[in-house]
Amino acid sequence: MSEPPNAFDLLDHIGQLAGVGGWELDLATSTLRWTAQTCRIHDLPPDHQPTLDEAIGYYAPAVRTVLEAAVLRGIEQGEGWDLELPMTTATGRQIWVRAHGAVEQRDGKPSRLIGAFQDITERRRDIDALIASERRFRSLFTYSLGLICTHDLGGRLLTVNPAACLSVGYSEAELVGLYLGELMTARDATRVPDYLARIQARGTDAGRLRFHARDGSQRVWQYHNVVDTYDGQSQVLGHAQDITEQVLQEHRLREWSVRDALTGCYNRRFLAQYFESAGNQSGWACVTVDLDKFKAINDTFGHQRGDEVLVAMTQFFQRHVRAGDYVIRLGGDEFLVILPESGVDQAHALAARFAQDAHAAPCGFTEGCAVHTAGASIEATLAEADRALYTVRRQRRVDDHAS
């Protein structure tokens, strides 16, 4: 019957299975023993037995100092140690190892050091990769020109990067913890619950959100957000671009397309769009205005003076219309005022205001009113206003003749 293995042999056998080596150092004789697995970690034959100086020599001087200090503290104070250290194997491989040690006492004095030894290179690589990834993400988060933030499923901000802070003019400390709706006008804030419901249901959402900046301006963010769940906790990862200038430019382009270049009032294209969107419904009125003897102004004083009269006439109209009314230049010396949600009384009241202040206008003019009825074409409504205008003009000529 064979003898049972001693403790060191048993440790060697278990170490081979677990990938963990063992070692012991007799303090009286300075004899160092390694298990076969410890030898393998050092790229040495399984039966290699190193000297103490050789074992220490696999570590760089700075690392050796750390290890020697831990061993000395263990001998003097009886403390164990558990270190993760870089080392170079016998073949020159750069690896990381975990060196664990403890002190055994005999007759109240340290007699032997024992410990475990493990190659943790792969784990360290994983940790280093994770640290590097976190560092790259932090750099991206910090230096990205994109707007990056996270918020919980209730809409409260958790993190905000500097670009997002700059966009709205608040510091990170001021923003973290705020509910998204607190950065919006009351009208825009009503849309936040719908956004939160969509992103929780779908796991992603994209669109535009408008925020109220510290300086009072409105900032428009084009966002694409996703829900991220880790360890049972969910939060929204948000990435956006500040497209405020783009939105303003789009608005300017739309305005330019429906504005008269000379006077700044609306043009026929706007009239067509208005009629297409809402104008075919009943409930709006109009006042047409023709400038009197405008051709004579151009012929006598030149087109520059004529242009000045058109601009001044537009300003005259704008002073007398209500908020929400539209002043339109149909072309040449013809103007039109659209009065939404109005009837004949409102149209006649506006015409009366024009006439009452006619002495302040840069040019004489003639007016005609009409009310749009459901189903009628815009041409029919304008023709009705023109007929009223021509009736006024004919009557004026009759009156001038009579006088």
CORKAZI-V477639 format. One record per backbone hydrogen bond with DSSP energy under -1.0 kcal/mol. CO is the residue of the C=O (numbers start at 0). NH is the residue of the N-H. Records with the same first field share a line. If there is no record, write none. Layout:
CO=NH / NH
//
This chain:
5=9
6=10
7=11
8=12
9=13
10=14
11=15
12=16
13=17
14=18 / 19
20=116
21=34
22=114
23=32
24=112
25=29
30=25
32=23
34=38
35=39
36=40
37=41
38=43
39=42
41=89
44=47
50=54
51=55
52=56
55=58
57=87
59=63
60=64
61=65
62=66
63=67
64=68
65=69
66=70
67=71
68=72
69=73
70=74
71=75
72=76
73=77
80=100
82=98
84=96
86=94
88=91
92=88
94=86
95=119
96=84
97=117
98=82
99=115
100=80
101=113
103=110 / 111
105=108
108=105
110=26
111=103
112=24
113=101
114=22
115=99
116=20
117=97
119=123
120=124
121=125
122=126
123=127
124=128
125=129
126=130
127=131
128=132
129=133
130=134
131=135
132=136
133=137
134=138
135=139
136=140
137=141
138=142
139=143
146=239
147=160
148=237
149=157 / 158
150=235
151=154
154=179
155=151
156=176
158=149
160=164
161=165
162=166
163=167
164=168 / 169
167=213
170=174
171=175
174=177
177=156
178=181
179=182
180=183
182=211
184=188
187=190
188=191
190=194
191=195
192=196
193=197
194=198
195=199
196=200
197=201
198=202
202=226
204=224
206=222
208=220
210=218
212=215
216=212
218=210
219=242
220=208
221=240
222=206
224=204
225=236
227=234
229=232
232=229
234=227
235=150
236=225
237=148
238=223
239=146
240=221
242=246
243=247
244=248
245=249
246=250
247=251
248=252
249=253
250=254
251=255
252=256
257=266
259=263
264=259
265=328
266=270
267=271
268=272
269=273
270=274
271=275
272=276
273=277 / 278
274=279
277=280
279=374
282=341
283=371
284=338
285=369
286=336
287=367
288=334
289=365
292=296
293=297
294=298
295=299
296=300
297=301
301=305
302=306
303=307
304=308
305=309
306=310
307=311
308=312
309=313
310=314
311=315
312=316
313=317
314=318
316=319 / 320
321=324
325=337
326=265
327=335
330=333
332=290
333=329 / 330
334=288
335=327
336=286
337=325
338=284
342=346
343=347
344=348
345=349
346=350
347=351
348=352
349=353
350=354
351=355
352=356
354=357
356=359
357=360
363=291
365=289
367=287
369=285
371=282
372=375
376=380
377=381
378=382
379=383
380=384
381=385
382=386
383=387
384=388
385=389
386=390
387=391
388=392
389=393
390=394
391=395
392=396
393=397
394=398
395=399
396=400
397=401
398=402
//
